[in-house]
Amino acid sequence: MSLNETPNANRVHIGFYGKRNSGKSSLINTFTGQDVAIVSNVAGTTTDPVYKAMEVHGLGPCVLVDTAGFDDVGKLGRMRVEKAEKAADKTDIAVLLFSDTDIQHELEWFRNFKKTKTPVLCVVSKSDALSNAAEVAALVRQETHTDPLTVSVTEPESIARFKEALIRLVPEDYDMLSITASLVGEGDVVLLVMPQDIQAPKGRLILPQVQTIRDLLDNRCVILSATTDKLDQALAALSKPPKLIITDSQVFKTVYDKKPAESLLTSFSVLFAAHKGDIEYYLESAAAIERLKEDSKVLIAECCTHAPLAEDIGREKIPAMLRKRTGQGLTVHVVSGMDFPKDLTGYDLIIQCGACMFNRKYVLTRVGRAKEQAVPMTNYGVVIAYLSGILDKISWGS
């Protein structure tokens, strides 16, 4: 990805779902005018989901997701379906293809998407080769109470209707959510405290920092940046205290002890907790730290799949902070990427990273799963603020 491209986490994710050989790949290729997905008459050609970042006029920046057929069979087929199910957790808009009158599989997926409040576009595919397309459409209409589109990749008019239908399903505020707008206004001075330690990538900033800076610029703020050791000099260089200080969560207490009383304080992780996840549930769940004991189990959920370094915040620092409070017997499991368990009931607390690499839909799917299973779930920055005794003194966006 080049530096001027929209990160995938900020793009509308449009997933294509249906049986094997139902026309998902052909529809994606025709819709985009590119060979995004492999097309074959052999059922099961698509294995792992194929993610393609695109700029589509009317839709804007999006990610199109081609998935394996959900009727795949065998051990390998089941693994493919599981990958499709994980892709569904990320999906902002689901395109559900119907290619025959046996629609029980499709209806199961339709109900699951509705349960997660995912907009669904029902499509009767391959209509040019489907002799009973009208019958299939009538059945879909009866069972889903929606008006399905009849689409053929050989008919440009139907592809145009398909695009228009997708545009109507994009949430109006999808690209309007601001990370900092509820905390700052035009002309406000914001100080960013960004330690450049072993975890900081050489020669560049991490994604949450980059996105926050861009958001502050969009909100017409004046931005000053410093490392932790230069915090005193940065504050002294200002004629008055900054409206907001945003810091790395790892130095929360250090910055809090030095910040002017008038300045609001937050961290990049806490801002992204509010921007991507359910900040209220994260704050409520922080109280579960008090109930942790030596025989408790905590799940650390990273979104990145980076190679861990010394003093890694999720694998080293937070576990150490928790064990200092509860005892060395505390069990901490770490998962990364999309390896998030379906069954969470064995855990007493889940701690999620800022999730800058995932879209909001996927993070909220995780939160929803935790709530359904009555497992507290919070965030790196919230936990560190709580353990530092300053959770009630920090701010967050909305």
N, C-alpha and C positions, 0 to 999 in steps of 0.2 A: 504494500500500500504506500503510495507516495504521500508526502507531508500535507498536500492540499486536498486529500480525499477525506470524505466523511467516514469516521470509524464505523465498522459494521454494527457496533452496539447502539449507534444512533440512527440506524436505518430501519425502515419498516420491513419486517420479515414476513414474506408471503410464501406459505408452504403449500405444496401440491401433493394431494393424497388420493389414493385409489388402489384398485386391484392391480396385479401384475398385468402388463400389456393393455392398460386402460387408456393410454394416450397421454400420460403426464409429461413425459419427456418431449414428445412431439409438440404439445401445446406450449411448453416453455420455449422451445426453439423458435416456433412460429411467432409467438408473442414478442420475443426479444429480437428476432431477426438474426440470431446468432446460434451457433452449434454449442449451446451451453451444456446439454445433456446428450448422452449416447442413446440413439434410437435404434431399436431392433424389433423384429417380429417375434423374437424369442422371449418368452415371459421370464421376468426376473433379471433382466439385463442390469438395471440399477441396483447397486448393492448398498454401500454407505450413502447417506444423504449427500447431495452435491449442492454446495452453497455458492451462489454467484452474485457478487455485488454489482449493481447496475444503477444507472441514472435513467429513469423512464419518464418521459414528458407527461406531466399530469400527476404522476405518483411521487416524483422526486427521487432522492436516494433510497434504494431499497435493496433487500437481499432476497433472491428467489431460491427456494429450497426444493429440489427434486428428491423424492423419497422412494424407497423400495415399496413394492406392492404389499399391502397389509394382509394379503391372503397367502403370503409366502409360506412354504412348508419345510419340514425337517429342522434339524438342529441349527444349521446355518441360516435357514429362512427365519427362524425365531429370533436369532441375533440381529438379522436385518430389520425385522419389525420393531425390535427394541430400540434400534437406532432411530427409526421413524418416530417412535413414541417420544424419545428425547427431543427430537426436532420439533415435535408438536408443542413442547413446553416453551419453546422460543417463539412460536408463531403468533404474529399479530393479526394476520388474516389467513384463513384456511380456504384453499380451493379444493373442494371435494368432488372427485370425478365419479360419475355413474355410467357404466357401460353395458349393463344388462338388467333384467328384472329381478335378479337375486341381489337384493340390496341390504341384507342383514348386517354384513360387515360395515358397509357405509353408514348405516343408521347408528351403529354402535359408536363409530368415530364422531358422527354428527352430535350425538348426545354428550360425548366427552368434551367436545369443543364448546358446546353450549354451557356445560357445567363450569368451564373455566372462563366463560364470557368472551370467547374468541369469536369474532365475526366470521361467518361461513358463507362462501359463495358456492352453491350447488351447481354443477355443470354436467349436462348430458353430453359426453364426449363422443368423438368419431361419428357424428350424426350422419355424415355422408355415406358411411359403410354400415350403419345400424338400421336395419329394416323396420324395427319397432321403436324408433326414437321417441315418437309421440306417446307410446304406451309407457316407456320408461319415465318420461317427463311427468306424465300424469300420476304415476306411482310415487315419484319423489315429492311432487306437490302435495299429495294426500298425506304422506307420512311425515314430512318435515314442516308443512305449512309455510313453505317458501315457494317462490317462483323460480325454478331452475332455468339456467341458460342452456340453450341447445347450440353447441359449438362444433365447428368443423375447421380443421387447419387448412382446408382447401378453399374456404370462403372468407375473404378479407372482411366482409361485413360483420360476420359473427365474431371475429377476433376484435374488431373495433368495439362491439357491444361488450365483449368480455373486459376490455380495458376500461371502458366507462364504468362498468359495474364495480371493478376493483377500486377505482378512484373514489367512488361513493362510500366505500367501506373504510377508507383511511380515516382514523380519528382526527377530528379537526385540530386538536391541540397537540398532535403527535410531535411536531418539531418546534413547538412554542414553549415547551417547559424550560424554565431557566433554573440554573443551579443556585444562583445567588440573589435573584431579584427581590425576594422577600426580606433580604437583610440589608441591601444597599440601594442607593439611588444615584442619579446622575451627579457627577462631581465629587462623590465620596472618595476618600482616600482609603485604600485597602493595603495592608501590609501582609505579604506572604513570607512565612518562615519555612524554608525548605532545606533541611540538612542534606549535605552531599556526602553520605557515608558509603560503606561498602555495598549497600543495596541499591544505591542510585546508579542508573545506567550511565556509563561513560559517554560524555559528549552530548547528552540530551536529557530532557525532563521526562518524568513518567506521565502516562496518559491523564490521570486525574488532574495533575498540575496544569497540563497544556489546555485541557478542556475548561478548567476553572478560569484560567487567564483569559481565554477567548470569551467566556461568558461575561467576565467583568468588563472587558473591552466593549462588548455589545451593550452592556448596561451603562456605558460612558463613565466608568470609574477611573480614578488615578491609581496606578499600581506601583508599589515599591516591593522589591524582593530582597531577601537576605538569608544567609545561613544562620543557624542558631547562635554561633559564637559572635555574630555581628548584630545581634538583636538590639543591644544597647545603643550602638552607633546609628542604627536605622531609626530608632525612636527619637534619638537626639537630633537627627537631621530634619525632622518634621517640625513645623511651626506650631502644630497642635496634634493631639492624639488621633490616630487613625479611627475611622468609623468602625472598621472590622479588621481583626487579625485572623488569618487562616494559617494553621500550622500543620505540620506532620504530627499525627497522633502520638508518636513515640516521644515527643518532647512537650506534650500537653502541659504537664505540671511546671516545667521550666519556664515556658512562655507565660503561663497563668501567673506565676509569681512575679514576673517582671512587667506585665501589661498594665497600661494606664486604666484606672477604674472606669473611665468613660468608654473604653473600647470594647466592642463585642468580641467574643472569642469562639472559634470553631476549628474544625480540622477538615482536611480534604475527605477523609473517610466518612466523617459524620455528614458532610454535605452530600456525598454520594449515597449515603444511607437514606437520606430524605428524597433524593432525586430518583433513585432506582428502586428503592424498597418501601417498607412500611415502617417509618420512623417511630410511630406511636407504639407499635408492637415491640420494636427494638428497645425503646426506652422502658416500657413495662417489663420486658423480659430480663432487663439488667438486674432486677431485684432477685432473680433466681441464683445469682452468684452467692448470695447470703446462705442459700440452702445447700450449696455444694459441700460434700464431705470427701474423705479420702477414697471411699468406694464409689464415688460418682463417676459418670462418663460424660465427656464433653466432645462434641464434634466441631472441628475447625474446617470451614468450607471456603477454600480458595477458588477463585475463578480462573486465575492464571495457571499455566502449566510450566512455569519457569523452574529451572534447576535451583533448589534451595541453596542459599548462601549462609555463611556464618551470621549469627544474630538475626536470622529471618524472623520477621514479626509474627507470622502465623504459626510457624513450626517451633520457634525457640522462645521468643520474648513473652508472648501472651501465655503460653503454657507455664513458663517459669513464674510469671506474676500470679497466676491462679494457684499453682502449687505452693507458693510462699504463703498464700492465704489459707489454703485448705489442707495442705499436707502433701507429701511427696507421692502418696499412693494414688493420687488422682489420675484416672485414665483419660488420655487425650488422643483421639483419632483425627487424622488429617486426610481430607479428600481434595482433589483439584480438578479443574476443568468441569466437565459435565457429570463427573462421577459422584452424584448426590444420591444417597440411599432412598429407596421408596419407603422402607420401614424405618422410622425414626424413634420408635417407642423405647428403644434401649438407651436413649440419651437423656441426660438431665438438662442439657443446654446445648444450643447450636450457636456458633459464632461465625457470622458471614463476613467476608471482606467487603470492600467498597463496591465490588462488582462492576468496575468500569468496563470490563471486556464483554459483558452480557447486556442484552436489552432489558428494559424494565419489565416486560412481560415475563421473561424467564425468571427473574428474581422474585417477582410476585407469585409465580407458580411455586417456587420453593417455600416462600412464606406461607402460602395457602396450605401446603402439605403439612408444615409444622403446626399450624393452627388446628387443622383437622385432627391431628394426632396429639393435640394438647401438649406440645413440646415447646418450651420457651426458645425464642430465636432472637439474637441481637447482632451486633456489628462490632468490628475491630475498634473503631474510634469510640463508640459508646462504652465498650468494656474498659478501655484504657482510662477514659474520663471517670468512669465509676470507681475503678480501683485507685485512681488518683484523688478521689474525694471531691471532684469538681463537676460532676455530671449536671448538677442543678445550676451551674454557673456558665454553661456553654450555650451556644445558639446553633440553630440549623435552619436550612431553607425549607420551603414547602411547595 
